[in-house]
Amino acid sequence: MAYQISLNDQDYEILVAEAARSGSGKQPEEFLHDIIQRLQSPSQVRHPTTLRELVEKQYREGKISHIPTREALTEEEREALEQSAQWFAGGKPLSEMIIEDRGPY
């Protein structure tokens, strides 16, 4: 359903000026529609969460340490990753340590 809203000349000029000031290049009608969208409560606005939005939310909540990019690792990053892998991989596997701790049967 579509509705029409009447504005006097002064109100319309204010809307045109604000739309131009926003730098979005949008028509006043589009600018007004965006304002109305922002006024809606989050429960009223339903759209599927994109993967990017999910990752950004997890980053803000501290669940992940960085937002991954699809850029190739630098040589230094690759070496640091390899060093970490070697450090964590050192020693006996946990299963062997548990068997040793059990003692003889």
N, C-alpha and C positions, 0 to 999 in steps of 0.2 A: 504494500500500500504506500502511496506517495502523498505527501502533504505539501502545501505551499505556505510559505511564511512571508508576510508582508513586512517590509522595513521602510522607514522613511528615508529620505535622501541622506540625511546626516548619519544615520546608523549604517547605511550601505557604504558611505564614503569611509567610515571608520573601519568597516570590514575589509574594504579594498586596500586601505593603507596597511592594515595588519597583515594581510595576505602578502603584500609586496615586501613588507619588512621581514617576514619570516624567511625570505630568500628561497622558498620552495618552488617558485614559479607556478604555483597553483592558482586557479581561478578562485574568486571569493567563495563561491558555492562549495568547491572542494575543500577549501580551508575551513569553512564552517563545519562541514561534515567531519573533518579530522578532529575539530574541537569537541564535537558531540561524542565521537568515539572515545576520546580521552576521559570524558566525564562519566562514562558508564563504569559501573563497578566491575572488578575482575570476574566476578561470578556471572555477569551478564554477557561478557565477551568470551566466546568459546572459539578457540581455533586449535588445531592440532599443534603440539609442541614439536618443533623441528629438532633435529639432532644437535644443531649448533646452540639452540636455546637451552637444551638439556645440559650440555657441557658447560655453558656459561653459568647456569644455575648451580651446578655441582662445584664449580670453581669458587663462586661467591660464598657457598656454604662451607668451603674448606674441605670438601670431600676429595678433590684432586688438586695436585700442586701446580699444574699449568694447563693451559689450553693447547692441545696438540695442533701443530700445523702440518701440512703435507710436504714440507720442505725436507730435502735430504739432510742427514746429519753431517756436520763438519767432521774433519779428521780428528780434532780434539775431542768432540763429543763422542765420537765412535770409540776412541781410546779410553775415555773415562767410563763409558758403558762396559767395555770389555774388562777394565780393571775391577769394576764393581761385581761383574759376573764371576770373575776369578776369586775375588775375596769371599763372596757368599758361597761359592761352590767348594771351597777348601774344606778338608777334614772328612771324617767318616759320614756316611749317610745316617740319618736318624734311626732307621730300622736296625742297623748294625749295633748302634749304641744301646738300643732297648734290649736287644738279644743278649748283649754282654752284661747289662745290668741285671738281668734275670738270674744269672748264675747257672750252675750245673743243675741238671734235673735229678 
